[in-house]
Amino acid sequence: MAKLVTQLRISLLGCSEKINSALYDLMPEEAEIQSVNLSGASVNNLEALLQPDFDTSVIVVDLTLLPISQISTLHTFSQLAGDTPIIVLHAYNDRPIARTFLNNGAMGYLPINTNRRELEKAIDSVLSGVPYLSNQVGFY
């Protein structure tokens, strides 16, 4: 199902200020960004991290360094996000791991070393209701 977006608003969730800063630089220029640090996250406080008044178009989340279960966190975000698509960024570039995330609430999967063009392509895809799997993800 496609999501109608008049103003692109991205909630960028990550565990490292350095990674968040680098990802912030990859975001489309026209987007409003809400950056959230997950380093102190627990499954119990995830809801407080998504600000309902921000009207998020898409969630981009780096789960690489998350100190709690990545799949549980993704499930929780997926339930909280409703129809807001989630794109996972991760250090692993193998298809079985990517499929695990896609089967557990993510609408898109990109390697952490992605570029702006691919991130924009993934955002367009998931906002159109089409899952996105980076072609950088291999068969291991």
N, C-alpha and C positions, 0 to 999 in steps of 0.2 A: 504494500500500500504506500503510495507516494505521500509525502508530507508537504503541504503548501507553506512556502516560506516567503515572507515579504522582506524581512531583514535577517540575514544570516547571523545567528548567535551560536557560538561554539563554547561548550563547557569543556575545558581542557583539564583533565585530571591526571596527575602524575605524582611520583614519589621523590623526585629530585628537582631542586630549584634549577640546577644546570640543565637538566633535560627539559623541564618546563620552559625555560628561557629559549632553548634551541627550537623547541616545537612551536613556541609562540611566533618565532621568526618565520616558520613555514606556513603559518595560517594565511588564508586569502586576505588580501588587503582590505576588502570591504566588510570583513566580519568583525562583529563585536566579540570580545573574548572574555570569558570568566575563567580565571586560572585557579585551580584548587590543588593544594598539596595534600597527598594521601599518606604521607609518611607516618602520621599518628593515627591512621584510620583503624577502626575495628568494625566488625560486621554490625555492631550495635549503633555506630554513629554515622553510617553512610548516608542515611536519609538527610541529615543536617547539612551534608556537603553539597547537595543539589538544591540551589536556591530557586524556589518556585516562581519568584517574581522576575527571574531572568528570562523566562520563555525560551528555553534552549531549543535550537533547531537540530543540533547533532551533538553527541557526546564523543569526544576523542579521549581515550584513556590509555595511559601507559601502565601496564600491569607488571612490567619486568621486575621491579624492585619492591613490590608490594609485600609488606610484612605479614599479611594474612592470606588465606586461601584465595587464589586468583579466580577459580571457578565460582566459589561461593560469592565473592565480591561481584563478579560479572552477573550472576543470577540476581543478586539484590539490586544492582543498578538497573538491570533489565526490567524488573518488576516496578521499580520506582519511576523509571523513565516512560513507561507506557508505550506510546507510539513513537517516541523520540529514538531515532537510530543511534546505535553505538558502534564506533570504530575502535578496535583494539590495536594498539601499537605494542610490539613485543620484540625482544632480542632474538628469539628463535625463528628461523626461516624455513622450518620444515612443515610440510603439508598436514601431517597427522595432528600436530599441535594447533595449527591454524584451524583445522576442521573442528577440533574440540571446542575452541572458542566460538566458532560460527554456530555450532550445534547447541551452545549454551547461552545464547542471548546476544552475541555480537552480530552486527549486520555487515561489518567490514573488518578486514585484517591486513595490516601493513607491517613491514619490518621497521624497527625503530630508526633505521638509517634512511628512511624514505626521503623524497624530495617534494617540494611544493607542488609541482605539476601532478604527481601521483596522488598526493593528499587531496588536492582539489578534485581530481577525477573520482576518487573514492567518495568524497562528500557528495558530489553530484549524483553518483550512482545510488548511494543509500537513501538520499533524499527523494530519488525517483522510485524507491521501493525495490531496487535491484541490489542483491548482495554483492560485495566486492572483495575479491581475494587478489592480492598483489601477485603479479607474474614473477616477482623476485622470490616468491616462496617455492622451494624446490620439493622434489620427491625423495625423501630420505628414508 
